[in-house]
Amino acid sequence: MERILAKLKEFTGKQHIQLAERGNKAIKIALDLAKQLDKTTVLIPDQGGWLTYKKYPKKFDLEIKEVKTNQGLIDLDDLEKKADKNSILLTCSMQGYFAMDNIEEIFKICGKKGCILVNDVSGSIGTDAAKIGHLLIGSFGKWKPVNLEYGGFIATDDDKFYEDFDSSYFDDHMYDDLMAKFDELPKRLETFREKRKQILDDLQSFNVIHKDKDGINVVIGFKDDEIKQRIIDYCQEHGLEYTTCPRYIRVNEPAISIEVKRL
């Protein structure tokens, strides 16, 4: 257990860590903490987020407001308008697993407005972006960088967010397997980077969304069925899994998301 917590403190830069049986459980813990602090509104990105961002706040009688994005990346001006002392922002530092957001500026705006930043680091774990926020949450689920297919966590430095964090929400029989996944993470991230670079090189003539941002997946917009089919043909030829957009968890426009994270 101590090795697990030490590794998560290294990944997150936070001192208080609580393991959970699912990443979604970590989201619920964060929302419950927000409710206890008399927050009334949850801000979420209008695309690029996770499915339960639109569902779970309702379980805590919290209002949901969407923040405008540029194809998943938070619109800082819109965030400035909507963030206040009654809100939390629930967002990913790597939106849709395909584009790293400007999480430092997002954190500054939230701090200035008295808004709690809940940074979902499921995709960004192992990077500096996974250390920024009042609360950090993450999943170790299937097709995540830490792909234990079980569990998640919540982390913070702030005592007022610290709710007797312990291991009661996590199966202790999974500790050794989780530690092994932590040890594999650097190599896994390097594999993602190499595959992403290859795809970007191969498809440089296509409309790759946020191609200059760090990411794992590659999302490519298309305007007609002929381009769509060419992208699909490439995926099939190279044994790459893909999903078709519009999808809230990627982008809300016609696109193919090449799911590098499923390697």
C-alpha positions in Angstrom: 0.0 0.0 0.0 2.7 2.5 0.9 4.5 1.9 -2.4 1.2 2.6 -4.2 0.6 5.8 -2.4 4.2 7.0 -2.8 4.0 6.4 -6.6 0.7 8.3 -6.9 2.2 11.1 -4.9 5.0 11.2 -7.4 2.6 11.2 -10.3 0.3 13.8 -8.9 2.5 16.0 -6.7 -0.2 15.8 -4.0 0.0 14.5 -0.4 -3.5 13.2 0.2 -4.4 10.2 -1.9 -7.5 8.0 -1.8 -7.9 4.9 -4.0 -11.3 3.9 -5.3 -12.7 0.9 -7.0 -13.5 2.9 -10.1 -12.6 6.2 -11.7 -16.3 7.0 -11.7 -16.2 6.5 -7.9 -13.5 9.1 -7.7 -15.7 11.5 -9.6 -18.5 10.9 -7.1 -16.2 11.6 -4.2 -15.1 14.9 -5.8 -18.7 15.9 -6.4 -19.7 15.0 -2.8 -16.8 17.1 -1.5 -18.0 20.0 -3.7 -21.5 19.6 -2.3 -20.2 19.7 1.3 -18.4 22.9 0.5 -21.7 24.4 -0.7 -20.9 24.5 -4.3 -24.0 24.6 -6.5 -22.8 24.3 -10.1 -20.5 22.0 -12.0 -18.9 23.4 -15.2 -18.0 20.8 -17.8 -16.5 21.1 -21.3 -19.0 21.0 -24.1 -17.0 18.2 -25.7 -13.9 16.2 -25.0 -15.0 15.2 -21.5 -16.2 11.9 -20.0 -19.7 10.4 -20.1 -20.5 10.7 -16.4 -19.7 14.4 -16.4 -23.2 14.9 -17.7 -24.8 12.4 -15.3 -23.3 12.4 -11.9 -23.8 16.1 -10.8 -27.5 15.4 -11.0 -27.1 12.8 -8.3 -25.9 15.5 -5.9 -28.5 18.1 -7.0 -25.8 20.2 -8.7 -26.5 22.3 -11.7 -24.6 21.6 -14.9 -23.3 24.3 -17.2 -21.2 23.7 -20.3 -18.1 25.7 -21.0 -17.5 26.4 -24.7 -14.5 24.7 -26.2 -12.4 24.9 -29.3 -12.8 21.3 -30.4 -12.5 20.1 -26.9 -10.0 22.7 -25.5 -11.5 25.0 -22.9 -12.4 28.5 -24.1 -10.6 30.6 -21.5 -12.9 33.6 -22.0 -16.0 31.6 -21.6 -14.5 30.0 -18.5 -13.8 33.4 -17.1 -17.4 34.4 -17.6 -18.9 31.3 -16.0 -16.6 30.3 -13.2 -17.4 31.7 -9.7 -17.2 30.9 -6.0 -20.3 28.7 -6.3 -18.8 26.4 -9.0 -16.4 23.6 -9.7 -14.9 22.8 -13.1 -14.8 19.1 -13.9 -12.5 18.7 -16.9 -9.7 16.6 -18.4 -6.2 17.9 -18.7 -5.9 15.7 -21.9 -9.3 16.3 -23.6 -10.7 13.2 -25.3 -7.3 11.6 -24.9 -6.2 13.5 -28.0 -5.2 17.1 -27.0 -3.5 18.4 -23.9 -5.4 21.5 -22.6 -3.9 24.7 -21.2 -4.4 23.4 -17.7 -2.1 26.0 -16.1 -4.2 28.9 -17.4 -7.4 27.1 -16.5 -6.1 26.6 -12.9 -5.2 30.3 -12.7 -8.7 31.4 -13.8 -10.4 29.0 -11.4 -8.2 30.2 -8.5 -9.0 33.9 -9.3 -12.7 33.1 -9.5 -12.9 30.9 -6.4 -13.8 27.9 -8.5 -12.5 24.4 -7.6 -10.6 22.8 -10.5 -11.2 19.0 -10.6 -8.6 17.8 -13.1 -9.3 14.3 -14.6 -5.8 13.0 -15.2 -6.8 9.6 -16.5 -5.1 10.4 -19.9 -2.4 12.8 -18.7 -1.0 10.7 -15.8 2.8 10.6 -16.0 3.0 14.2 -17.3 3.3 17.5 -15.6 -0.3 18.3 -16.5 -1.4 15.6 -14.1 -0.1 17.7 -11.1 -2.3 20.8 -11.6 -5.6 21.3 -9.8 -7.3 21.6 -6.5 -8.5 18.0 -6.8 -7.1 15.4 -9.2 -9.1 12.3 -10.2 -8.0 9.3 -12.4 -9.1 6.0 -13.7 -7.1 2.7 -14.1 -9.8 1.3 -16.3 -9.5 -0.6 -19.6 -7.7 1.3 -22.4 -6.3 3.9 -19.9 -2.5 4.6 -19.7 -2.6 2.8 -16.4 -4.7 -0.1 -17.7 -5.4 -2.3 -14.6 -9.0 -2.6 -15.7 -10.0 -1.8 -12.1 -9.9 1.2 -9.8 -9.0 4.8 -9.7 -8.0 7.6 -7.3 -8.5 11.1 -6.0 -5.7 13.3 -4.8 -5.3 16.8 -3.2 -3.0 18.9 -1.2 -5.7 21.0 0.4 -6.9 19.9 3.8 -10.4 21.2 3.3 -10.8 18.7 0.4 -9.3 15.9 2.5 -12.1 13.5 3.7 -10.3 10.8 5.7 -8.7 9.4 2.6 -7.9 5.7 3.0 -7.9 2.5 1.1 -11.4 1.3 2.0 -12.7 1.7 -1.6 -10.1 -0.4 -3.2 -9.4 -4.2 -3.3 -6.1 -4.7 -1.6 -5.5 -7.9 -3.6 -4.9 -5.6 -6.6 -2.0 -3.7 -5.1 0.8 -5.8 -6.7 -0.9 -5.7 -10.1 -1.4 -1.9 -9.9 2.3 -1.4 -8.9 3.3 -3.4 -12.0 1.1 -1.2 -14.2 2.8 1.9 -12.6 6.2 0.4 -13.5 5.1 -0.2 -17.1 3.7 3.4 -17.6 6.8 5.1 -18.9 7.3 2.4 -21.6 3.6 2.5 -22.4 3.6 6.3 -22.9 6.6 6.1 -25.1 4.8 3.4 -27.3 1.8 5.8 -27.5 4.1 8.7 -28.6 5.8 6.6 -31.2 2.6 5.3 -32.7 1.0 8.8 -32.6 4.0 10.3 -34.4 3.8 7.6 -37.1 0.1 8.2 -37.7 0.6 12.0 -37.9 3.4 11.5 -40.4 1.3 9.1 -42.5 -1.8 11.3 -42.4 -0.3 14.8 -42.5 -2.4 15.8 -45.5 -5.6 15.1 -43.6 -7.4 17.4 -41.2 -5.9 16.3 -37.9 -7.6 18.1 -35.0 -5.1 19.8 -32.6 -2.2 18.0 -34.3 0.3 20.3 -32.5 -0.9 19.4 -29.1 0.4 16.5 -27.0 -2.0 13.6 -27.0 -2.5 9.9 -27.3 -5.4 9.4 -29.8 -5.4 11.0 -33.2 -8.7 12.7 -34.2 -9.2 13.5 -37.9 -12.1 15.5 -39.2 -13.7 14.7 -42.5 -16.1 16.5 -44.9 -17.3 13.7 -47.1 -17.6 9.9 -47.2 -14.7 9.5 -49.5 -12.3 11.1 -46.9 -13.9 9.2 -44.1 -13.4 5.9 -46.0 -9.7 6.7 -46.7 -9.1 7.2 -42.9 -11.0 3.9 -42.1 -9.0 2.1 -44.7 -5.8 3.3 -43.2 -6.9 2.1 -39.7 -7.8 -1.3 -41.0 -4.6 -1.7 -43.0 -2.5 -0.9 -39.9 -4.6 -2.8 -37.4 -5.7 0.4 -35.5 -9.0 0.6 -33.7 -11.2 3.7 -34.3 -14.5 5.3 -33.4 -16.7 7.6 -35.3 -17.7 11.1 -34.2 -19.7 13.2 -33.3 -19.2 11.9 -29.8 -19.2 14.0 -26.6 -16.1 12.2 -25.3 -14.1 13.1 -28.4 -15.5 15.9 -30.6 -19.0 17.0 -31.6 -18.3 17.0 -35.4 -17.8 14.4 -38.1 -14.4 12.8 -37.4 -12.6 9.5 -36.9 -10.8 9.0 -33.6 -7.9 6.6 -34.0 -7.8 5.0 -30.6 -4.1 4.7 -30.0 -4.8 4.2 -26.3 -6.2 0.8 -27.1 -2.8 -0.5 -28.1 
